[in-house]
Amino acid sequence: MSDAQEPSVGLHEHYSFKADPGQEPLRVDKFLMNRIENASRNKLQAAAKAGCIHANGTPVKSNYKVKGGDTIQVLFFHPPYEHLLVAEPIDLDIVYEDESLVVVNKPAGLVVHPGHGNYQGTLLNGLIHHFEQLPKNRNERPGLVHRIDKDTSGLLVVAKTDPAMTHLAQQFFDKTSKREYLALVWGDLQENQGTIEGHIGRHPKNRLQMTVFPDGDQGKAAITHYKVLERFGYVTLVACTLETGRTHQIRAHMKYLGHPLFNDHRYGGDAILKGTAFTKYKQFVENCFQTIPRQALHAKTLGFEHPQTGQWLSFDSDIPEDLSAVLERWRKYAQHKQIQ
């Protein structure tokens, strides 16, 4: 950070973004809303009023127009919340545990680690309550080898020792770990199985969304294998196996394929994308959205080599109640309604 961008005395940097060279003038509050998850415009305007939003090292108002090349910082008087982790007695669904690691089945709605808008009540707060002296990963987050989205349910492995952290992280980097997800997606896929390849990176206009760059000119390489498990006409249940672990990989890849995840609000799956929106069908889909008020994605299986014994460990989790219930709704609908 240059001298011109040093935080003011007593302020700690929480976020820093450099605007792309081609950035068209955009209000700083809107610019940050597209980049900080769970950030509301009111909160950002209050932060700007308090002198906590800086452009190129200088406090700016919320109507400041961000230009190409600008460095935008969000600063507060307290350190970032991951440095203020407190132990909280949060119930954990522990699938497996030994002296090296623990496997947890995360419910949908539970954030993995603190961040903007989610300062407490995360999986990480619960982990440090249950386990002392967890090793830190390269992002200073105790125990975390990988993560899944807040509204995705399923299996996570957590390291309890430094050697385990190093070994497990290397397996995920080398793509030798195995992960399979269940996803309910919009549409009737043409093929029974296939592979989606396309670099994934931040969307140039909405930084909370990931997008596919098929030419590989941006983002990082990503490979998702899918297999159809059950067809319901307007939606399809698929199993997705990851070769890579990019942020929102399945969500972005399935949208790119033309089959967004059911009720995935960030990627457009929370609208009726298939089927004629006549009254009864519309009500049926809306009821399904209420049954599973999140993207229909579950990290069902997880496999990796034990960092100490070298034994291959494989874990499987039950389909959560909300996903199971919405699948049953679609089964009955497909049986009793002729799909046009």
N, C-alpha and C positions, 0 to 999 in steps of 0.2 A: 504494500500500500504506500503510495507516495505521501510526502508531507502534506500536500493539499487535501488529502483524503483521510488524515488521521482523525479518529473520533474526538469529539469535544471531551474535556476533562470530566470524568465521572460517568461517561456513557460507554456502553458496551455494544459492539456490532452484533446484531442478530441475523441480518440478511444483507447481502450485497449482490447487485446485479449490474452487469454492463450491457447497455442497450446495443443491439446489433447496428452496424453501420447504416443499414437501410431503414432504421426505425423512423416511421412517420411521426410527427409531433402528436403526443398523447398525454393527457393529464396523468400526473404521477400516481394519483390514487387508483385510476383505472389500470395503469401499467402494473402496479403492485398487486391488484386484485387478480390479475392473470398469472401471477407468479407465486403467491403465498396462499397455501391451502387454508380454508376457513377464515380468511381475512375479509371482513365486511368493509364497505365503503365508509361507514360511520366511524369504525375503529381507526381506519387509516387517516381520515380527516382529523380525528382527535389527536393522533400521533403527530401529524404535521403541525397542528396548532401548538403542540407542546414542544416543537423544535426537534422532533425525533426522526424526521425524514430529511435526508441530505442528498443533494445533487452535486457531485464533484467536490465534496467536502464542505458544502455550505447548506445550512438549513433552508428549506423551501416550503412554500404553501402547497396545499393540496391541488391547486389549479396550475401548478408549474407544468409546463409542457416538456416532456422527456424527448430528447433528440438523439440521433444516432451517435454512439460513442460515449454517451453520458454514463457515469457510474452512480447508481442510486443505492443508498444505504438506509437501513432501518436500524435505529439505535435506541437503546433504553438504558435506564440507570441501573438495572439489574443484569447480571450475566445471563447468557442463554440458558434456557430451562434445563437442557441436558446436563449442565454443570451444577444444577441445584436439585439433583435427583433425591427424592425422599422415599423411604420405604413405606409401602402401604399394604395393609392386609387384604389383598385381592385374591379371590379364589382362583386357583389354577387347575385346569384339567390335565394332570400329569399322566402321560401315557407310559413313559419309561424313565428310569433314573439310575445312574450309577455314579462312581466318584468322578468321572470325566465329563459327563453330559447329562442333559435332561431333554426329553421330547415332550412338547406341550401341544395340546389341541386347542387352538385359539377360537373363541366364538366370534361371530360377526358382530361388528360394532365396537370391538375392543381395539384401541390404537396400540401399535406395537411399542412406540417410544414417544416421549414428549416432543412437542413442536408447537408452532403457533396455533393457538386456540385449543390445544390439548396439553395442558401443563401438568395435570395430575390424572390418576386413575388409569394409567397405561399398563400394558403387560410388563414393561420394564420396571415400573414402580412395584409391581407385585413380585417380580423376580428377585429384586434386591432385598425385599422383605423376607422371602423364603430362603434365599441363599446368600451367604456372606462371601465377600472377596471374589466376586465374579471377575474374570479377566476382561479387559477392554479391547474392543476391536479398533480398527484404524480410525473410526469416527468417535472414539472415546465412549462408546455405548457398551456397558457391561453385558457380557454373555452373548450378545446378538451375533449370530453367524450369517443369517439372512433374515428377511422380513416378508410379510404379506400385507396387503392393503387392509385398512380399517374394516371395510365392509366385506372382505373375503374371509371365509372361515377356513380352519384346517390346521395342518401340522407344521410345527417349527422345531428345529433343533437348537439348543442353547448350550454353549460351552461353559464348563465349570472350572477349567484350568487353562493356563496359558498354552501348554502343548496341545490341548484339545482344540483351542481356538485357532491356532496356527494350522493344524492338520485339517480341520473341517473347512476352514476358509479356503485352503488350497484345493480341496475336493470340489467346492462350488466353483472356484475359478477355473479349474481344469475340466469342468463339466462331467465329472465322474459320478457325482451324486445323481439320484433318480427322483424325479418328482412328477406325479400325475394329478391333474386337476379335473374335476367335473364341471362342465359349463353348459348352461341352457342358453341357446343362442336363437336369434330370430331367423326365420326362413328354413327352407328345406334344402340342405346341402346336396349338390349334384353328385359328389363322390362319397363313397363310404369311408374313405380315409385319404389323407394327403399331408403335405408338408407346406408350411408357410415360411418363406424366407424373405426378409426385408429388414434393412437397418431401421432401428428405432431411435428416435431422439425427441427432444422437446418440440412441441408445436410452435412454429415461429410467431404465432399471434396469441395463442392461449397457452401459457407456460405450465398450467396445471394439467394439460393434456399431452400425451405422447402421440407421435404420428409416425407413419412408415415412410421411409425414403427408399423406394425400390431400386433407384440407381446406385445406392450406396455412397452418395456424395456427402451425406451427413449422418449423424447418429452412430450407433454401434450395431454390429452384426447380431441378428437374432433369428433363431430357428425354433418353430413350434410344430410338432407333429400332432395331428388330430385323427380321431376315429369315431365314427358315428355309433352311438350305443342304442338310441331309440329315436324314432321319428314320430312327430305329432302333427305333421302337416304344415302349420304356420310357425312352429318352433321345433328345434332339434336338440337332443341331449348328446353332447360329445365328451370324449375323454381327450385331454390335451397333455402331451408329454413335452417338457421343456428341455432343450439342449443348452439354452442360455437362460440367464435370469435378469432380463431387463425390466425396468420399472413399467408396470402396466402391460407387460408383454402380451399376455393372452387377450386382454381387452383391446389393445391397439391392433394386434394381428387379426382378430376376428372382425373388427370393424373394417379393416383394410380388405378382407375377403368378402365383405358385403353382408356379414352376419354378426352384428353387434350383440353383446350379451344382453339377455333379457333383464330389463329394468336397470340398466347401467346408465344413470343420468349423465355422467360425464362424457360418455361416448354415443349418446343419442338413443340408447336402448330403452328409455323410459317413455317412448311413444309407440303407438300401434304401427309397426312397420310392415306387417304382413296381415292379410285378411281384410275384408270389407268392413268398415267401421259402422255396421248397422247396430241398432240400439242394444240388442241382447249380447252380441259379440263384444261390443265396446264395454259393456258392464262386466262381462266375464273377464276380460283382460284387466280391467281396473281392479277387480277383486283379486286377481292373481298378483298384481302389483302390491296390493295391501298384504297379501299372504307372505310375500318375500320383498320387503321394502328396501332392497339393496340389489347390487348386481348378483346374478345367479352364478356364483363361482365358489368352489370349495376345493381346497388343497387336500385331496383324499389320501394319497400315499406318499411316503418319503423313504428313501433308501440311501445308505452311505456306509462307508467302511469305518469301523470303530477306530478312533485315533490311537488307542492303546493296544488293543488285542489284534487288530487287523481283520476281525470278523465282520462279515457283511450283515448289517442290520436293516430290516425292512419293517415298516409300520403302515397300518391301514386304519382309517377312521370312518366312523359311521356317517352317513349323509345326515346333515343337520335337519331339524324338524321343519324349518321354513322351506328349504329346498325340496325336501321329501313331500311336503304338503302340496307345493305348487306343481310338482311332477305328477302327482296323483290327479290333480285337477285337470291337467292337460291330457292325461291318459283317458279319463272319462269323457272329456270333450271330444277327443279324436274318435272314440268308439261310438259316440252317439250323434255326431254331426258329420255330414258328408263335406269333406274339404273341397272347395271349388278350385 
